[in-house]
Structure formats: C-alpha cells, structure tokens
C-alpha cells in the first residue's frame, strides 16, 4: 500500500520545527530517520513514533495503541501520534525529539 503523498507532505510540514530528518520508503510506508536512526514512521495512513517503557504511557493515556506485527502477535515500539499533538508543530517537535532519543538509546 502506497503512502498518501498529501499526508506525507502534511507530516513533513508538521515536523518542520524538529531537527533535520530524512525519509525513506520501506515496507509500503515511510520511515523517518535522523543520523541514520529510525525514530518514526507512516504506516497504515498514520504517523507513529518510537517509544520505550518510560514514554509509551503518554501515548496509551491518549488512547493510542502500538503498531501490531503482521502476525498480530505483540506490538512493535511505535505508537500512533495523538491528533492534537500532530496538529501542534511545537508539541510534535518535542515528541519527535523524544522518540529520536528513545531510538538512540535502543540502538546502544
């Protein structure tokens, strides 16, 4: 399934207040990378950011769920971004920067 180009453009614009990042097509979606480390993705028509045990609670408290593997077993460490955060560039930048730090830590 191809990513909706209008949605991709919207997300890239909303992320304009965060540090520079690159995008890469992958698995029918788009990965968001900084310094070669993936911190977010668009898949299934939604933006998701990388989480860990310390950060996922704020996503869960907003009713967001993890990305499920194709087998349906277990979640992956990417949660959908709440709509209110997605619409607020400064808040989204904070969440994206945090997701990048989570990704960096996971890589260690």
N, C-alpha and C positions, 0 to 999 in steps of 0.2 A: 504494500500500500504506500503510495507516494505521500509525502508531506505537502499539505496545502501551502502554497507559496505565499499567499496573503497572510496566513497565520505566522509563518516563519518570519516574514518581514515585520509583522507586529511585535513578535517576541524579541527580535533583534533590536528594534527601536526601544522597546521597554527596558532592555538590558544596557542601553547606551550609557547609563551612569555607573556601570561597573567597570572593572579593569578590562583591558583588551582581551578578546577571546576569538577563537576560530570555530568554525562549524565544519562538520564532516558528515556526509551521508553514510548511514550504516543501518543494516537490517530493516530497511523500509522506513527509517526515521532519520533524525538528525541528532548528532552528538555535539555538545558544547564543550570546548577544550580551552584550557589556559596552560601554557607551558607544557603542552603535550599530555595533560591530565584531564580526564573527563569528569566534569562536575555537574552536568545537566544533560537533558535530552528532550526531544519532542518525539513522542511515540503515541500512536492511537489518538492523535489530534490534540494532545495536551502537553504542556511543559511540566517536566519533573526535575527535581534537584536531588543531589546526593545527600543522604542522611546517615547518621550513626545513632547509637543508643542515647546519646545526650541531646540530639537535635530533633529526632523524629516525633517527640511528644507534641511539639508545637504544630506539626502537620496533622497529627492524629486529633488534637483538640479542635482543629478546624474541620474535622470530618474527612480528611484526606486519607487515602489508603496506599499501600505500596504497590509498585508495579509487580504484577504477577508473572511468573515464568510461563512459557507456552504450555508446559505440562500442568500448570495450575498448582504445582507444589511450591509452597513457600513464596515469600515476597523477595523482591530484589531491593537494594538500598537506594531506591529512587522513589520519591513521593511526589504526587501531583501538587502543584503550587496553588494555594487558595486564590480564588478570583480577585479578591480585594488586594492581595499582595501583587498579583500580576498587573493590576491596573495602576499601581503606585510605583513609579520608577525608582524612587529613593529607597523604598522598602524592599523592592525586588532586588536592588543592588546589594543591600545588606544580606538578604537571604542567599543570593548567588555567591557572594564573597564567603559567607559561612560554608556553603556547600563546597566551594573550592578548598577551603581549609580542611574540611572533612575528607575530601578526596586525597589531599596531600598526606594527611595522617594515615589513611588506609593504605597508601602506597608504601609507607615505611615498613 
